[in-house]
Amino acid sequence: MDPDDIQDLFRSVGPVDIRRMFGGKGIYVDGRIVAVELRGELMLKGDAEAGALYEAAGSARWAYAHAKTGKRVAMPYWPIPSGAYDDADEAEKWVRTALDAAIRLGG
């Protein structure tokens, strides 16, 4: 996603700061990371409460295999539900869910 698309998607929570990280982008609101974009996929920050909502909407928690051990490592991010890209109300719901999770997590 280009920066303008990201800003548009997150407009309901105000301007976001987009920073390069790990070959992707970190998306911040008021200094809190609320999402990451990696390999063209936007993933929202989550905790137990938000994760349950994302999973009910069909998203699966992002995980990867550790390079040295092969052990599965689950990260606190879930892909944004696909309907959010075309529906401003849906986008607002999920963006606010991610921001609320970031606030609860203190980051």
C-alpha positions in Angstrom: 0.0 0.0 0.0 1.2 3.5 -0.7 1.3 6.1 2.1 -1.8 7.9 0.7 -3.9 4.7 0.8 -2.7 4.0 4.4 -3.6 7.6 5.5 -7.0 7.2 3.9 -7.7 3.9 5.6 -6.7 5.3 9.0 -8.3 8.7 8.6 -10.9 8.0 11.3 -8.2 8.1 14.0 -6.3 11.1 12.5 -3.0 11.3 10.7 -0.7 8.4 11.0 3.1 8.3 11.0 4.5 5.7 8.6 8.0 4.4 9.3 10.0 1.8 7.4 10.7 -1.3 9.5 11.8 -4.9 8.8 11.3 -4.6 5.0 7.8 -3.2 5.5 6.1 -0.3 7.3 5.1 0.4 10.8 1.9 2.5 11.2 1.7 4.7 14.3 -1.1 6.8 15.9 0.1 9.2 18.6 3.3 7.3 18.9 1.6 3.9 19.3 2.2 1.2 16.7 -1.3 0.1 15.5 -0.5 -1.8 12.3 2.3 -3.1 10.1 2.4 -3.5 6.4 4.6 -6.4 5.1 4.8 -7.7 1.6 1.7 -5.7 0.6 -0.4 -7.1 3.5 -1.8 -4.8 6.2 -2.0 -6.3 9.6 -3.6 -4.7 12.7 -2.4 -4.7 16.2 -4.3 -7.0 18.5 -4.5 -8.4 22.0 -6.8 -11.2 23.4 -9.9 -9.0 23.0 -9.2 -7.6 19.6 -7.8 -11.0 18.4 -11.1 -12.7 19.1 -12.9 -10.0 17.0 -10.5 -10.3 14.1 -10.8 -14.1 14.2 -14.6 -14.0 14.2 -14.3 -11.8 11.1 -12.1 -14.5 9.4 -8.6 -13.3 10.1 -5.8 -15.5 11.4 -3.0 -14.3 13.6 0.2 -13.6 11.8 2.9 -16.1 12.7 6.2 -17.2 11.1 8.8 -19.9 11.5 11.9 -18.9 13.4 14.9 -19.0 11.0 17.2 -21.0 13.3 14.8 -23.2 15.3 11.9 -23.5 13.0 9.6 -22.9 15.9 6.4 -21.0 15.2 6.4 -17.5 16.5 3.0 -15.7 16.8 3.0 -12.0 16.5 0.3 -9.6 17.9 -1.0 -8.7 14.4 -4.0 -9.9 12.3 -4.7 -9.1 8.6 -7.3 -6.5 8.3 -10.6 -8.0 7.3 -11.0 -7.7 3.5 -14.3 -5.8 3.6 -12.5 -2.9 5.3 -10.7 -1.9 2.1 -14.0 -0.9 0.3 -16.2 0.2 3.2 -15.2 3.3 5.3 -17.4 2.3 8.2 -15.9 -1.1 8.3 -12.4 0.4 8.1 -13.1 2.7 11.0 -14.3 -0.2 13.1 -11.1 -2.2 12.6 -8.8 0.7 12.8 -10.3 1.7 16.1 -10.1 -1.9 17.3 -6.4 -1.8 16.6 -5.9 1.5 18.3 -7.8 0.3 21.4 -5.6 -2.8 21.5 -2.5 -0.7 21.3 -3.7 1.5 24.1 -4.5 -1.5 26.3 -1.1 -3.0 25.6 0.6 0.2 26.5 2.4 0.6 23.1 
